[in-house]
Amino acid sequence: MRIEDMAGLGPKSAYMLARAGITTEKELRIAGSVQAFIAVKRTGQPASLNLLWALEGALTGRHWKDVARIERTRLLIALDQAEHMG
C-alpha cells in the first residue's frame, strides 16, 4: 500500500516522509510513528504534532483526532525520550 493511501495520510504527508527516506508502508511500520516524525523533522520540514497524530492513527487504524485525545501524553513522552537519546 502506498503511504498516501493509508487512512489519515495524504500526498503532503507522503512527500514529507519520502524526503525523510520513508517511502513505503512497511518502512513506516518499521520506523513507527515517533521515529518517522523525528526523521521528517530532521530534514528541516515544518512538521507539526498533527503529523505525529496522523502517523500513529495510520499505523493503528484510528482517526488522528482520537489519537491526539487518547495517546497525546504517551506519544509526547516517547518523542521526548527519543529526541534526547539520539
SVG drawing of the C-alpha trace seen along z (x, -y; Angstrom):
<svg xmlns="http://www.w3.org/2000/svg" viewBox="-11 -25 33 29">
<polyline fill="none" stroke="black" stroke-width="0.4" points="0.0,0.0 1.2,-3.5 1.7,-5.8 -0.8,-8.3 -3.4,-5.5 -3.1,-4.8 -6.0,-6.2 -5.4,-9.7 -2.3,-10.3 -2.3,-12.0 0.1,-13.3 1.6,-16.0 2.4,-13.5 3.8,-11.0 6.0,-13.8 7.3,-14.7 8.0,-11.1 9.7,-10.5 12.1,-13.4 12.9,-11.6 13.6,-8.4 10.4,-6.6 8.6,-5.6 6.6,-2.5 4.0,-1.4 6.5,1.3 9.2,-1.3 6.7,-3.4 5.7,-0.4 9.3,0.5 10.1,-3.1 7.0,-3.7 5.2,-7.0 7.7,-8.7 10.8,-7.8 9.2,-8.7 8.1,-12.0 11.7,-12.7 13.0,-11.7 10.7,-14.3 11.8,-17.0 15.5,-16.2 15.0,-17.1 14.1,-20.6 10.5,-20.3 7.9,-22.2 6.2,-19.2 3.5,-19.9 2.3,-17.4 -0.7,-16.8 1.6,-14.8 2.6,-12.6 -1.0,-12.0 -1.8,-11.2 1.2,-8.8 0.1,-7.0 -3.5,-6.9 -2.5,-5.4 -0.5,-2.7 -3.2,-1.8 -6.3,-2.4 -7.6,-5.3 -8.6,-8.8 -5.8,-11.3 -8.2,-13.3 -8.8,-10.2 -5.0,-9.6 -4.5,-13.2 -7.1,-12.9 -6.2,-9.4 -2.5,-8.9 -1.2,-12.5 0.7,-12.1 2.2,-8.7 3.4,-9.9 4.8,-13.2 6.8,-11.3 8.1,-8.8 9.0,-11.7 10.9,-13.5 12.7,-10.3 13.7,-9.5 14.9,-13.1 17.1,-13.1 18.6,-9.6 19.7,-10.2"/>
</svg>
